[in-house]
Amino acid sequence: MIKLIEIRELSRISEKLNFVCIENVVDYCFKKPLEMQTLSQEHLYCFCLDIKNNIKSIEMVSKGSLNTSIVHPREVLKAAILSNAASIIMVHNHPSGDSDPSNDDIEITGRIKKACDIFGISLLDHIIIGKNNYYSFKNKGML
């Protein structure tokens, strides 16, 4: 129940945001309340969006260690389905500051993309936040 309350509070803060471009998402991730570049552990968030890219909810799907976070497509899709999302954006941080994707990042993005396709939910992007930089799978043509 505590996690649900935190999600609702975070969603309430964000409810007027419209993520029309990747830079809007990145800017949001660098600012409060997320400040993902300052986290000492990997965190993966699922931004659940309606058909007009308005935020429906933001859920922390996974919290890992210094250099890894276990993510399964079912947790990402659970957040999207419970939010009745038309699309999602996945965002996670690399505490090392290097935003380049690991082989695991590439593999899990592909698995989640396939799962989203089955459920009719668009995976708009997977963004990795570094210290003062980011990596967008969509911008790099990997989605």
C-alpha positions in Angstrom: 0.0 0.0 0.0 2.9 2.4 0.7 4.2 2.0 -2.8 0.8 2.7 -4.3 0.5 5.9 -2.3 4.0 7.0 -3.5 3.0 6.3 -7.1 -0.2 8.3 -6.7 1.7 11.3 -5.1 4.3 11.2 -7.9 1.6 11.0 -10.5 -0.3 13.9 -9.0 2.8 16.0 -9.2 3.2 15.0 -12.9 -0.4 15.0 -14.1 -0.2 18.2 -16.2 2.9 17.1 -18.1 2.7 16.2 -21.7 5.7 14.4 -23.1 5.7 15.4 -26.7 9.4 14.9 -27.2 12.2 12.9 -25.6 13.9 16.0 -24.2 10.8 16.7 -22.1 11.2 13.3 -20.4 14.9 13.7 -20.0 14.5 17.2 -18.4 11.9 15.7 -16.0 14.2 12.9 -15.0 17.1 15.3 -14.2 14.8 17.5 -12.0 13.0 16.9 -8.7 11.3 14.7 -7.7 13.3 12.1 -9.6 16.9 13.5 -10.0 18.0 10.2 -11.5 21.5 11.3 -12.2 22.2 11.5 -8.5 21.0 8.0 -7.6 23.6 5.5 -6.3 21.7 2.5 -7.5 20.0 1.7 -10.7 16.3 2.5 -10.8 13.9 1.7 -13.7 10.8 3.8 -14.1 7.8 3.2 -16.3 6.1 6.4 -17.6 2.6 5.4 -18.5 1.0 7.7 -21.0 -2.5 8.2 -22.5 -3.2 8.4 -26.2 -2.2 12.1 -26.2 1.1 11.5 -24.3 -0.3 12.9 -21.1 1.1 11.3 -18.0 -1.2 8.8 -16.4 1.3 7.4 -13.8 5.0 6.9 -13.1 6.0 3.7 -11.4 9.3 2.5 -10.1 9.5 -0.9 -11.6 12.9 -2.0 -10.3 15.6 -0.9 -7.9 18.9 -2.6 -8.3 22.5 -2.4 -7.3 25.4 -0.1 -8.4 25.5 -1.6 -11.9 22.5 -3.9 -12.4 18.8 -4.0 -12.0 16.6 -7.1 -12.6 13.7 -6.2 -14.8 11.1 -8.5 -16.2 8.6 -7.5 -18.9 5.7 -8.5 -16.7 6.5 -5.8 -14.1 6.7 -3.1 -16.8 3.5 -4.3 -18.4 1.7 -4.6 -15.1 2.3 -0.8 -14.5 1.1 0.0 -18.1 -2.0 -2.2 -17.9 -3.1 -1.0 -14.4 -2.7 2.6 -15.7 -4.7 1.8 -18.8 -1.8 3.2 -20.8 -1.7 3.6 -24.5 2.0 3.9 -24.5 5.0 3.8 -22.2 8.5 5.2 -21.9 11.0 3.2 -19.8 13.7 5.2 -18.1 16.6 4.0 -16.0 19.8 5.4 -14.7 23.4 4.3 -14.8 25.1 5.4 -11.5 28.5 5.2 -13.2 27.5 8.2 -15.2 28.0 6.5 -18.6 24.7 6.4 -20.4 25.7 3.9 -23.1 23.5 0.8 -23.0 24.9 -2.5 -21.8 24.2 -5.8 -23.6 21.6 -6.5 -21.0 19.9 -3.1 -21.6 19.7 -3.9 -25.3 18.3 -7.4 -24.7 15.7 -6.4 -22.1 14.5 -3.5 -24.4 13.9 -6.0 -27.2 12.0 -8.4 -24.9 9.8 -5.6 -23.5 9.1 -4.3 -27.0 7.9 -7.7 -28.0 5.7 -8.0 -24.9 4.3 -4.5 -25.5 3.4 -5.4 -29.1 1.4 -8.4 -27.9 -0.6 -6.2 -25.6 -1.1 -3.3 -28.0 0.9 -0.9 -25.9 3.5 1.3 -27.7 7.0 1.3 -26.3 7.9 4.9 -27.3 11.4 4.9 -25.9 13.9 3.5 -23.4 16.1 6.2 -22.1 19.2 5.7 -20.0 20.2 8.6 -17.7 23.9 9.3 -17.0 25.5 12.0 -15.0 25.1 14.9 -17.5 24.0 12.9 -20.5 21.4 10.4 -21.8 20.9 7.7 -24.3 17.7 7.3 -26.2 17.0 4.0 -28.0 14.6 5.8 -30.2 17.0 8.5 -31.2 19.6 5.9 -32.0 17.2 3.9 -34.2 17.1 0.9 -31.9 13.3 1.0 -31.4 
